[in-house]
Amino acid sequence: MQRTSNSERYGQLSIIMHWGMVILFIGVYAGVELRSALPKGHFLKGPLLGVHALMGIAIFALVWVRLLGRLSPRPAIMPPPSAWQTAMAGMLHIALYGLMILTPLLAWLMLGAAGKPLPYWDVTLPSPMPLDPALARTLKGWHEWLGNAGYWLIGLHACAGLAHHYWLKDNTLRRMLPGRRAAQCPDLKLK
C-alpha cells in the first residue's frame, strides 16, 4: 500500500480520507433529507437527526486531519492547468473546507443557544454562549444556508473532477481514485 503521495497520485491515506468524507457527506445529507420527508412525530425522525449530527461531528473532526494532510506535497496535475483554473480550484477548496468547519460549528452554537442536547444521544455539549432562542433561530438559518450551499459546492467539485478527466484530459481525477489499478486502468488513461 502506497501511504504517501508520489508524483502520479495521492497516498492511500489521502484517498481514504477523501472518499470517507464523501460517504460522511452522503450520510449527513441523507439523514436530514429523509428526516424532512417523514411526517411530524414519526419514530425515525430522532434517529435520523442523530445520524446527521454524528456524521457532522465526524466531518468536523476529520477535516483537521485533512488540513494537516494538505501540508504534504501533492502530485502534480499533468498537463498543468492554467493559472485561472488553479485559482478557481483553490477558491473551491477553501469554500469546501469552510463548509466542513463552519457548518458543524454553527450546529454546535445553535444547540448551545437553544439549550438543547446533541440529537439522539442526550449529550449536552458545553456552550460558549448563554441561552438565547432568537440567536439559536438565526444560527439554525445560517447552518441550513451553508448546508444548502454545500450541495452546490460538492456538485461543482465533482463536476470539475469529471471535466478535468473527460474534457481537459488531465490526471486530476486519477490522482484521487481509490485502488491500485486506478492509475493504470485503460479506460482512465489520457487520450
DAJOLIN-V773409 format. One record per residue. RES is the residue in one small letter. PHI is phi in radians with two decimals (999 if undefined). Layout:
# DAJOLIN-V773409
res=RES phi=PHI
res=RES phi=PHI
This chain:
# DAJOLIN-V773409
res=m phi=999
res=q phi=-1.46
res=r phi=-1.53
res=t phi=-2.01
res=s phi=-1.15
res=n phi=-2.18
res=s phi=-1.24
res=e phi=-1.83
res=r phi=-2.69
res=y phi=-1.22
res=g phi=-1.26
res=q phi=-1.01
res=l phi=-1.08
res=s phi=-1.10
res=i phi=-1.16
res=i phi=-1.09
res=m phi=-1.09
res=h phi=-1.07
res=w phi=-1.29
res=g phi=-1.13
res=m phi=-1.11
res=v phi=-1.02
res=i phi=-1.09
res=l phi=-1.10
res=f phi=-1.11
res=i phi=-1.04
res=g phi=-1.12
res=v phi=-1.05
res=y phi=-1.26
res=a phi=-1.11
res=g phi=-1.03
res=v phi=-1.30
res=e phi=-1.24
res=l phi=-1.11
res=r phi=-1.06
res=s phi=-1.24
res=a phi=-1.43
res=l phi=-1.49
res=p phi=-1.21
res=k phi=-0.99
res=g phi=1.50
res=h phi=-1.09
res=f phi=-1.14
res=l phi=-1.55
res=k phi=-1.05
res=g phi=-1.11
res=p phi=-1.05
res=l phi=-1.18
res=l phi=-1.17
res=g phi=-1.11
res=v phi=-1.08
res=h phi=-0.98
res=a phi=-1.18
res=l phi=-1.07
res=m phi=-1.24
res=g phi=-1.12
res=i phi=-1.13
res=a phi=-1.09
res=i phi=-1.06
res=f phi=-1.07
res=a phi=-1.22
res=l phi=-1.33
res=v phi=-1.08
res=w phi=-1.21
res=v phi=-1.16
res=r phi=-1.12
res=l phi=-1.11
res=l phi=-1.09
res=g phi=-1.10
res=r phi=-1.22
res=l phi=-1.30
res=s phi=-1.44
res=p phi=-1.06
res=r phi=-1.88
res=p phi=-1.14
res=a phi=-1.25
res=i phi=-1.45
res=m phi=-2.18
res=p phi=-1.17
res=p phi=-1.06
res=p phi=-1.32
res=s phi=-1.25
res=a phi=-1.08
res=w phi=-1.19
res=q phi=-1.17
res=t phi=-1.11
res=a phi=-1.13
res=m phi=-1.11
res=a phi=-1.08
res=g phi=-1.08
res=m phi=-1.14
res=l phi=-1.13
res=h phi=-1.15
res=i phi=-1.07
res=a phi=-1.10
res=l phi=-1.14
res=y phi=-1.16
res=g phi=-1.05
res=l phi=-1.04
res=m phi=-1.22
res=i phi=-1.66
res=l phi=-1.28
res=t phi=-1.11
res=p phi=-1.16
res=l phi=-1.10
res=l phi=-1.10
res=a phi=-1.10
res=w phi=-1.10
res=l phi=-1.13
res=m phi=-1.08
res=l phi=-1.09
res=g phi=-1.11
res=a phi=-1.17
res=a phi=-1.52
res=g phi=1.22
res=k phi=-1.80
res=p phi=-1.37
res=l phi=-1.07
res=p phi=-0.94
res=y phi=1.32
res=w phi=-1.97
res=d phi=0.90
res=v phi=-1.72
res=t phi=-1.68
res=l phi=-1.34
res=p phi=-1.06
res=s phi=-1.85
res=p phi=-1.44
res=m phi=-2.40
res=p phi=-1.32
res=l phi=-1.05
res=d phi=-2.70
res=p phi=-1.01
res=a phi=-1.15
res=l phi=-1.13
res=a phi=-1.03
res=r phi=-1.13
res=t phi=-1.10
res=l phi=-1.11
res=k phi=-1.09
res=g phi=-1.08
res=w phi=-1.15
res=h phi=-1.05
res=e phi=-1.17
res=w phi=-1.08
res=l phi=-1.11
res=g phi=-1.05
res=n phi=-1.16
res=a phi=-1.10
res=g phi=-1.04
res=y phi=-0.98
res=w phi=-1.21
res=l phi=-1.12
res=i phi=-1.15
res=g phi=-1.08
res=l phi=-1.13
res=h phi=-1.07
res=a phi=-1.14
res=c phi=-1.10
res=a phi=-1.12
res=g phi=-1.06
res=l phi=-1.19
res=a phi=-1.12
res=h phi=-1.05
res=h phi=-1.33
res=y phi=-1.58
res=w phi=-1.79
res=l phi=-1.43
res=k phi=1.02
res=d phi=-1.86
res=n phi=-1.72
res=t phi=-0.94
res=l phi=-1.21
res=r phi=-1.07
res=r phi=-1.12
res=m phi=-1.94
res=l phi=-1.23
res=p phi=-1.33
res=g phi=1.70
res=r phi=-1.12
res=r phi=-1.50
res=a phi=-0.98
res=a phi=-1.27
res=q phi=-1.87
res=c phi=-1.01
res=p phi=-0.99
res=d phi=-1.32
res=l phi=-1.89
res=k phi=-1.20
res=l phi=-1.20
res=k phi=-1.69
